[in-house]
Amino acid sequence: MAMDFNTAISAYREAAGAIREAGNTGNAAALGNPDGSSFVNMVTDSLQNAVETGKQAEQVSMANIAGQASTMDVVTAVANAQHSLETVVAVRDKVMQAYQEILRMPI
C-alpha cells in the first residue's frame, strides 16, 4: 500500500480529533495520560515554541542591522532557531515512520 502525504495528514487529523474528544470528555486516563496532558498539546506547544524562536531570531537580526545587538547575539538566536526547526523535523519524521509501520501491520 503506497502512502502519500495527504493520506498521512488525514490519518493524523482523525487521530488528533479522537484524542481531543477523549480529552474533552475527561477520558484522558484512557489515553494513558492521567494528568490530562496529551500528545497533541505537546506537539502544538513544541511547534509554537519553534515559531517563537524563529521570530526571536528575526528580531535579533533586525536589531543587529539597526546596531542594537551584537553579532554574537544574532549567531546564538539563529542557532537556537535552527535547533528548534531540526527538532520539529525529526519529530515529524518519526511520526511518519510510525504511521508507515502501522500501515504495514497485518490486520
CNS distance restraints for C-alpha pairs under 8 A (distance, minus, plus):
assign (resid   1 and name CA) (resid 103 and name CA) 7.84 0.50 0.50
assign (resid   3 and name CA) (resid   7 and name CA) 6.48 0.50 0.50
assign (resid   3 and name CA) (resid   8 and name CA) 7.08 0.50 0.50
assign (resid   3 and name CA) (resid 100 and name CA) 7.57 0.50 0.50
assign (resid   4 and name CA) (resid   8 and name CA) 6.52 0.50 0.50
assign (resid   5 and name CA) (resid   9 and name CA) 6.20 0.50 0.50
assign (resid   6 and name CA) (resid  10 and name CA) 6.11 0.50 0.50
assign (resid   7 and name CA) (resid  11 and name CA) 6.21 0.50 0.50
assign (resid   8 and name CA) (resid  12 and name CA) 6.13 0.50 0.50
assign (resid   8 and name CA) (resid  96 and name CA) 7.40 0.50 0.50
assign (resid   8 and name CA) (resid  99 and name CA) 7.32 0.50 0.50
assign (resid   9 and name CA) (resid  13 and name CA) 6.14 0.50 0.50
assign (resid  10 and name CA) (resid  14 and name CA) 6.27 0.50 0.50
assign (resid  11 and name CA) (resid  15 and name CA) 6.21 0.50 0.50
assign (resid  12 and name CA) (resid  16 and name CA) 6.00 0.50 0.50
assign (resid  13 and name CA) (resid  17 and name CA) 6.03 0.50 0.50
assign (resid  14 and name CA) (resid  18 and name CA) 6.29 0.50 0.50
assign (resid  15 and name CA) (resid  19 and name CA) 6.23 0.50 0.50
assign (resid  16 and name CA) (resid  20 and name CA) 6.12 0.50 0.50
assign (resid  16 and name CA) (resid  40 and name CA) 6.47 0.50 0.50
assign (resid  17 and name CA) (resid  21 and name CA) 6.12 0.50 0.50
assign (resid  18 and name CA) (resid  22 and name CA) 6.18 0.50 0.50
assign (resid  19 and name CA) (resid  23 and name CA) 6.12 0.50 0.50
assign (resid  19 and name CA) (resid  31 and name CA) 7.59 0.50 0.50
assign (resid  19 and name CA) (resid  38 and name CA) 7.52 0.50 0.50
assign (resid  19 and name CA) (resid  40 and name CA) 7.54 0.50 0.50
assign (resid  20 and name CA) (resid  24 and name CA) 6.03 0.50 0.50
assign (resid  20 and name CA) (resid  40 and name CA) 7.97 0.50 0.50
assign (resid  21 and name CA) (resid  25 and name CA) 6.20 0.50 0.50
assign (resid  22 and name CA) (resid  26 and name CA) 6.36 0.50 0.50
assign (resid  22 and name CA) (resid  27 and name CA) 4.94 0.50 0.50
assign (resid  22 and name CA) (resid  28 and name CA) 5.86 0.50 0.50
assign (resid  22 and name CA) (resid  30 and name CA) 7.90 0.50 0.50
assign (resid  22 and name CA) (resid  31 and name CA) 7.60 0.50 0.50
assign (resid  23 and name CA) (resid  27 and name CA) 5.62 0.50 0.50
assign (resid  23 and name CA) (resid  28 and name CA) 4.96 0.50 0.50
assign (resid  23 and name CA) (resid  36 and name CA) 6.89 0.50 0.50
assign (resid  23 and name CA) (resid  38 and name CA) 7.85 0.50 0.50
assign (resid  26 and name CA) (resid  36 and name CA) 7.82 0.50 0.50
assign (resid  27 and name CA) (resid  31 and name CA) 7.20 0.50 0.50
assign (resid  28 and name CA) (resid  32 and name CA) 6.74 0.50 0.50
assign (resid  28 and name CA) (resid  33 and name CA) 5.37 0.50 0.50
assign (resid  28 and name CA) (resid  34 and name CA) 6.06 0.50 0.50
assign (resid  28 and name CA) (resid  35 and name CA) 7.57 0.50 0.50
assign (resid  28 and name CA) (resid  36 and name CA) 5.20 0.50 0.50
assign (resid  28 and name CA) (resid  37 and name CA) 7.49 0.50 0.50
assign (resid  28 and name CA) (resid  38 and name CA) 7.64 0.50 0.50
assign (resid  29 and name CA) (resid  33 and name CA) 4.85 0.50 0.50
assign (resid  29 and name CA) (resid  34 and name CA) 4.25 0.50 0.50
assign (resid  29 and name CA) (resid  35 and name CA) 7.46 0.50 0.50
assign (resid  29 and name CA) (resid  36 and name CA) 7.02 0.50 0.50
assign (resid  30 and name CA) (resid  34 and name CA) 7.88 0.50 0.50
assign (resid  33 and name CA) (resid  37 and name CA) 5.94 0.50 0.50
assign (resid  33 and name CA) (resid  38 and name CA) 6.56 0.50 0.50
assign (resid  37 and name CA) (resid  41 and name CA) 6.74 0.50 0.50
assign (resid  37 and name CA) (resid  42 and name CA) 7.73 0.50 0.50
assign (resid  38 and name CA) (resid  42 and name CA) 6.37 0.50 0.50
assign (resid  39 and name CA) (resid  43 and name CA) 6.13 0.50 0.50
assign (resid  40 and name CA) (resid  44 and name CA) 6.00 0.50 0.50
assign (resid  41 and name CA) (resid  45 and name CA) 5.98 0.50 0.50
assign (resid  42 and name CA) (resid  46 and name CA) 6.12 0.50 0.50
assign (resid  43 and name CA) (resid  47 and name CA) 6.15 0.50 0.50
assign (resid  44 and name CA) (resid  48 and name CA) 6.17 0.50 0.50
assign (resid  45 and name CA) (resid  49 and name CA) 6.06 0.50 0.50
assign (resid  46 and name CA) (resid  50 and name CA) 6.19 0.50 0.50
assign (resid  46 and name CA) (resid  88 and name CA) 7.52 0.50 0.50
assign (resid  47 and name CA) (resid  51 and name CA) 6.23 0.50 0.50
assign (resid  47 and name CA) (resid  88 and name CA) 7.01 0.50 0.50
assign (resid  48 and name CA) (resid  52 and name CA) 6.14 0.50 0.50
assign (resid  49 and name CA) (resid  53 and name CA) 6.08 0.50 0.50
assign (resid  49 and name CA) (resid  84 and name CA) 7.93 0.50 0.50
assign (resid  50 and name CA) (resid  54 and name CA) 6.26 0.50 0.50
assign (resid  50 and name CA) (resid  81 and name CA) 6.79 0.50 0.50
assign (resid  50 and name CA) (resid  84 and name CA) 5.22 0.50 0.50
assign (resid  50 and name CA) (resid  85 and name CA) 6.30 0.50 0.50
assign (resid  50 and name CA) (resid  88 and name CA) 7.60 0.50 0.50
assign (resid  51 and name CA) (resid  55 and name CA) 6.24 0.50 0.50
assign (resid  52 and name CA) (resid  56 and name CA) 6.07 0.50 0.50
assign (resid  53 and name CA) (resid  57 and name CA) 6.23 0.50 0.50
assign (resid  53 and name CA) (resid  77 and name CA) 7.63 0.50 0.50
assign (resid  53 and name CA) (resid  80 and name CA) 6.90 0.50 0.50
assign (resid  53 and name CA) (resid  81 and name CA) 5.22 0.50 0.50
assign (resid  53 and name CA) (resid  84 and name CA) 7.33 0.50 0.50
assign (resid  54 and name CA) (resid  58 and name CA) 6.35 0.50 0.50
assign (resid  54 and name CA) (resid  78 and name CA) 7.54 0.50 0.50
assign (resid  54 and name CA) (resid  81 and name CA) 5.02 0.50 0.50
assign (resid  55 and name CA) (resid  59 and name CA) 6.25 0.50 0.50
assign (resid  56 and name CA) (resid  60 and name CA) 6.21 0.50 0.50
assign (resid  56 and name CA) (resid  77 and name CA) 6.99 0.50 0.50
assign (resid  57 and name CA) (resid  61 and name CA) 6.13 0.50 0.50
assign (resid  57 and name CA) (resid  74 and name CA) 6.79 0.50 0.50
assign (resid  57 and name CA) (resid  77 and name CA) 4.72 0.50 0.50
assign (resid  57 and name CA) (resid  78 and name CA) 5.27 0.50 0.50
assign (resid  57 and name CA) (resid  80 and name CA) 7.94 0.50 0.50
assign (resid  57 and name CA) (resid  81 and name CA) 6.53 0.50 0.50
assign (resid  58 and name CA) (resid  62 and name CA) 6.19 0.50 0.50
assign (resid  59 and name CA) (resid  63 and name CA) 6.11 0.50 0.50
assign (resid  60 and name CA) (resid  64 and name CA) 6.13 0.50 0.50
assign (resid  60 and name CA) (resid  69 and name CA) 6.61 0.50 0.50
assign (resid  60 and name CA) (resid  73 and name CA) 6.97 0.50 0.50
assign (resid  60 and name CA) (resid  74 and name CA) 5.70 0.50 0.50
assign (resid  60 and name CA) (resid  77 and name CA) 7.01 0.50 0.50
assign (resid  61 and name CA) (resid  65 and name CA) 6.37 0.50 0.50
assign (resid  61 and name CA) (resid  69 and name CA) 7.82 0.50 0.50
assign (resid  61 and name CA) (resid  74 and name CA) 5.56 0.50 0.50
assign (resid  62 and name CA) (resid  66 and name CA) 6.33 0.50 0.50
assign (resid  63 and name CA) (resid  67 and name CA) 6.18 0.50 0.50
assign (resid  63 and name CA) (resid  68 and name CA) 4.97 0.50 0.50
assign (resid  63 and name CA) (resid  69 and name CA) 5.34 0.50 0.50
assign (resid  64 and name CA) (resid  68 and name CA) 5.40 0.50 0.50
assign (resid  64 and name CA) (resid  69 and name CA) 4.40 0.50 0.50
assign (resid  64 and name CA) (resid  70 and name CA) 5.99 0.50 0.50
assign (resid  64 and name CA) (resid  71 and name CA) 6.73 0.50 0.50
assign (resid  64 and name CA) (resid  74 and name CA) 7.08 0.50 0.50
assign (resid  65 and name CA) (resid  69 and name CA) 7.95 0.50 0.50
assign (resid  69 and name CA) (resid  73 and name CA) 6.42 0.50 0.50
assign (resid  69 and name CA) (resid  74 and name CA) 7.42 0.50 0.50
assign (resid  70 and name CA) (resid  74 and name CA) 6.64 0.50 0.50
assign (resid  71 and name CA) (resid  75 and name CA) 6.22 0.50 0.50
assign (resid  72 and name CA) (resid  76 and name CA) 6.12 0.50 0.50
assign (resid  73 and name CA) (resid  77 and name CA) 6.10 0.50 0.50
assign (resid  74 and name CA) (resid  78 and name CA) 6.03 0.50 0.50
assign (resid  75 and name CA) (resid  79 and name CA) 6.02 0.50 0.50
assign (resid  76 and name CA) (resid  80 and name CA) 6.20 0.50 0.50
assign (resid  77 and name CA) (resid  81 and name CA) 6.25 0.50 0.50
assign (resid  78 and name CA) (resid  82 and name CA) 6.08 0.50 0.50
assign (resid  79 and name CA) (resid  83 and name CA) 6.12 0.50 0.50
assign (resid  80 and name CA) (resid  84 and name CA) 6.22 0.50 0.50
assign (resid  81 and name CA) (resid  85 and name CA) 6.20 0.50 0.50
assign (resid  82 and name CA) (resid  86 and name CA) 6.12 0.50 0.50
assign (resid  83 and name CA) (resid  87 and name CA) 6.18 0.50 0.50
assign (resid  84 and name CA) (resid  88 and name CA) 6.29 0.50 0.50
assign (resid  85 and name CA) (resid  89 and name CA) 6.19 0.50 0.50
assign (resid  86 and name CA) (resid  90 and name CA) 6.09 0.50 0.50
assign (resid  87 and name CA) (resid  91 and name CA) 6.22 0.50 0.50
assign (resid  88 and name CA) (resid  92 and name CA) 6.15 0.50 0.50
assign (resid  89 and name CA) (resid  93 and name CA) 6.13 0.50 0.50
assign (resid  90 and name CA) (resid  94 and name CA) 6.28 0.50 0.50
assign (resid  91 and name CA) (resid  95 and name CA) 6.18 0.50 0.50
assign (resid  92 and name CA) (resid  96 and name CA) 6.21 0.50 0.50
assign (resid  93 and name CA) (resid  97 and name CA) 6.17 0.50 0.50
assign (resid  94 and name CA) (resid  98 and name CA) 6.11 0.50 0.50
assign (resid  95 and name CA) (resid  99 and name CA) 6.15 0.50 0.50
assign (resid  96 and name CA) (resid 100 and name CA) 6.18 0.50 0.50
assign (resid  97 and name CA) (resid 101 and name CA) 6.21 0.50 0.50
assign (resid  98 and name CA) (resid 102 and name CA) 6.23 0.50 0.50
assign (resid  99 and name CA) (resid 103 and name CA) 6.30 0.50 0.50
assign (resid 100 and name CA) (resid 104 and name CA) 6.38 0.50 0.50
assign (resid 101 and name CA) (resid 105 and name CA) 6.48 0.50 0.50
